[in-house]
Amino acid sequence: MVMFNDWKRNVSTINETKQNGRDGTDIVVDTRTLIPDRAMMQVTRNDFDWEDSITVKNRGMPYEADLYFKLDNNDAYIVRSYFYIPAKNGKAPANWKAQEKEAINTIEKKFRQEILSGLKTRQEFEVPNKHGICLIGGFIADDGKKPFEVHSTVEFAKQHDMSLEIMHGDVLKADEATLLQRKVDPEKGLLVKALTRTIRQGKRTINGMSGEEKLVKWGGNKYMFFWERDGGDPRIMMQFGTEKKDGTKRSEAEVLAIWDTVLPTLKPVKP
């Protein structure tokens, strides 16, 4: 999922792509308005010839379907989906266009059911009380049963030595090691490993969610902090100074205080 924040400009781009293709290669097959002034879908075919491409002969003709939808304040998102129409003996099947139309109709139905039907606007500090996916200015409600993985990175204004990453949907397998059982090697090299130390680790429950915590320091003043809910979902990682040669200018007490302030803001979704 990709976010952009200029709906009108992207609608103009969609219409231009419809006329001229994209990058001079993709062929626009269909453009549909799903919700007036709020959602559009565009489908492109990513190759010209069935017989000249080995990939097309073996796998079929590749397509890309892009759903564009708008939220408040002109913020909008793109969701991409991909599909193939199989080749018949290395050539286009006799009912190629019928298969193409059926596949596009199926993708549209999927976009409507899985995204647009549950799409709602959301205030900046509003925390939904149901299952779904939070977006900036929006929310996609679902039943909480569909597998979904997303990694979100938060950068802090005027705080360029720190970042927060939230990972959802990456559930641990039955035989997979937990956070406390795994080794954390932030960088390659024997010297780095020798200078890496765990400054705190153990069980930690956040707002009723039992989990594990591991806080690592290396390279003088670089920090990587982890918290993982039992089962692996969600996982939180916070870094301080990892992108800078000399690390962060913050003291160990300061980065611990920031972590211990940010982490408790994580809240479970109540059923």
N, C-alpha and C positions, 0 to 999 in steps of 0.2 A: 504494500500500500504506500503510495506516494502522496505527499501533501503539496498543494500549491495554494496561493492566496489571491489569485486574480481570476475570478470566474469568467468575466467578459473577455479577457485576453485569450483564455484557453478555449472558449467557444469559437472565437475567431480562428484559432489554430486548428480546431477540429474541422471547421468549414473549409479552410485552406487545404488541409490534408485530404479532404474529400475530393477537392478539385485536382490536386497535383500529386497525391501520394506523399510518402514520407521518405526523406533521404534519397529521393530519386529511385527507389527500388520497390518499396511495399505498395501493394495494390489495395486500395480501399474497396471493400466488398459491400459494406452496409453501414449506414449511420442512422441511428434511431433516437428520437426524443422519448424518454421513458416517463419523465415528469416535467411538464413545461417549466422552463427557467430554473430547473433544479437538478435534473439528471439526464445524461445522454450516454449512449453507447456507440462505440465505433469499432468495427471489425476490419482488420487488414490481413491480406494474404502475403506471406513473407517470401514468396518465390514466384517466378514467372512460368517456368517450364517444367512439366512433369518428367520429361525424358532426359534432360541434359544434366540434372542434378542427381548424384548418387544418393544423397540424403533423402530426397523426395522419392526416389525409386524404392529405397529400403523402408523408410518410415512413413512416407506419405507427405501430403502438402501441409506445411505448417501455417497456422493462423494465430493471430493475437486479438483478443477482445478486451477493449478498455472501457471500463465504466467510470464516468466522470459524475460526481455529485457535489452539490453545493450545500454549505451550512451557513450560519449567520455571518455577518460582517465580510461577505464576499470570500470567506475561506472555503476551500474545496479540496477534494481528494480524487485520486485515480486508483482504481483497483484493476489489476491485470489478470487475465486468465488465458490459457493457451490450449489449443487442441489441434489434432491432425485428422485429415481425411486420407485413409489408407489408399495406396496405389493398387492397381489391378494388373499383375504381371508387368510391373515397372511403368505402367501407363495410367492415365486418368481413367477412373471407372466410368462406365456408360452413364450412370445416374449421379455423376459428380455434383452438378448444380443442385439436385434435389437433396443430396446428403449435406451440402453446404448450408442450404436454407434450414434444414432440420437442426443442424448443429448450432446455428446462430439462434434459432428459436429456443433451443435448450439452454444456451448460455444466458439469454435474456431472462428466461424463467428463473434460473438460478440466481442471477443478480437481484431480481425482484424479491424472491422469497428469502434469501439469506442476508441481504443487505438493506434494500430499500424499505421492505415491510417493517423492519425494526429500527429504522433510522429516526432519531429524535435530536433536537437541539439540546444543549446542556450549558448551564451557566458555569462560569470559571471555577467556582469552588463547590459546585454541586456534586455530591457523591451519590450515584444511583444505588438503589436498594434492590436491584435485580441483576441477574447474570447478563453479561454482554461485554462489549469492547468500548472503552472510553477513547474519544478523540478530542482534539482541541475544539471546543465549541459544539461537540456532538456526542452521540452515544448510539451504538448499534445493539439492540436487545436481542438475546437468543435464549435458548433453553439451558445453556451451560453444558450441554452434552457433546457438542461438536468439537473435535480436536482442533486446536488453534494455537499457533506459536507466534509470538511477537517479541521483538527486542526493542525497547525504547531507551534512548539516551537523552539525558537532561543536562544541558549546559547552563551554568549560572552566570548572570550578567556581572561583568567586572570581576569575576572570580575565575580566571583562566587556568588556574592550576588544579581545578577539581571538576569532577563529573560524576554523574549517577546513571547507572544502567539498570533497567528493570526487565527481567526475562519471564514471560508468561508461557505456559503450555508445554514447557520442556520437562516432562515427567520422568522420574528415574525408573529405569527398568528393574525387574525383580532382583537381578544379581549385580546391579551397578553400585559402586561405592558412594557413600554419602559424603557430604562436605568435609566432615571431620576425618574421614578415612582417605580422602584424596590428598595428594601432594600439590602444593601450589608453587610453580616455578615461573615467576613473573618475567624473567628474561633468561636467555641462554648464557652459558659460561660458568665454569667452575668457581670463579671468584665471586660472581653474583650469588650463586647458591650458597657459598660459604658465608656470605654477608647477609643472607636472608634469615629473618627470625620471625617467629609467630609471637606477637605481643599480647594476644588474647584469643582464646578459643573455648568453645563449650556449648552446651545447650542454652537456648534463649527463646523464650516465648514472647511474641509480639501481638498484643491485642487478642489473646486467646488462640493464636496460631503457634503451635509448637514447632521449633526448628533448631538449626545449628548456626553458630557464628564462628568465623575465623578471620582474624585481623593480622595482616602480614606487613612487615617493614623491610626494606632493603635499600642498597645503594646510598646509604647515608640518611636521606630524608625523603624516600618515596614510600607511599603507602597504597595498599590494595585491601579493601575490607569487603567481606562477603557475609551474607545471611541467606540461608536457604530453608524454606519451609519443609517439614517432614514430607517426603515424597517428591521433593524437587520443584514444586510449583507454588508460588513464584520463587525466583532467585533475585537477589539484590547485590549489586557490586558498586562500590564507591571508590574512586581513585583520587589520590592527591599527589601532584608533582611527577606523575609517571611519564609525562611527555616532555619534561624538562631535564636537562643534563644534571643540574644540581638539586633536583627535587623541589619540594615545596619549602617556602620560607616559614610556614606554620610550625609550631612546636607539636610534639606528640600529644600533649594535653589538649591542644586546640583541635586537632583533627579528630581525636576521640570525642570531644564535646560536640563537634558538628555531627558526627556519625550517630551519637546517642540522642541527638535532637531530631535528626531526619528520619532514622529508622522507625521510631514509634508512630510516625504519621501514617505508616502502612496499615490499612484496615481491611478486614475480610468482607466479602460481599455476603450480606445476610440473605438466606433463602426466603 
